[in-house]
């Protein structure tokens, strides 16, 4: 992962914590892929994909979460749920956080329940 991606994930985690989320895992890997952040909020276990871009980027960060990427996230989340049995008491959800850098400042777009299991 490049420095921009690491910074984006750090900023997204801080942003989510300010919104009441508890980060329970970062950069969870499986043979299928990686989940940037896994958080808990109320009765939800939230699998979060973080996309960071400059404001001048040609592709919107939310558009970068392709169908192929969503499938990898779903498979990786399934593996996490099988390994962490205590997580089964929570409702899983997939969110996307876009972090946009503009002249040294950052803005966030948090899409809750961005896609589902059977998409």
C-alpha angles and dihedrals in degrees: 000000000000126000092257091056093048091050091048092052092047091050092045091051091051091047091051093047089054087055091054101265121138114218108221100169139015127200096000109191132203132164087267099054144283137298111211098209135006113197141173123224120170106309094344133100102205123203107200131198113199121204120185124192141158115255089247095057117127093225122058109235092236091055089056091072095088129186089259091052092048090053091051090050092051093050092046091048090052090054091049091051092051092051097042104052093176088064090065090082090067129075109247119228136174119224133176124212118197115201113196121192118208119175093329095315126102135217127191135214113191115192110193117206089008093171138356142233096259100041 
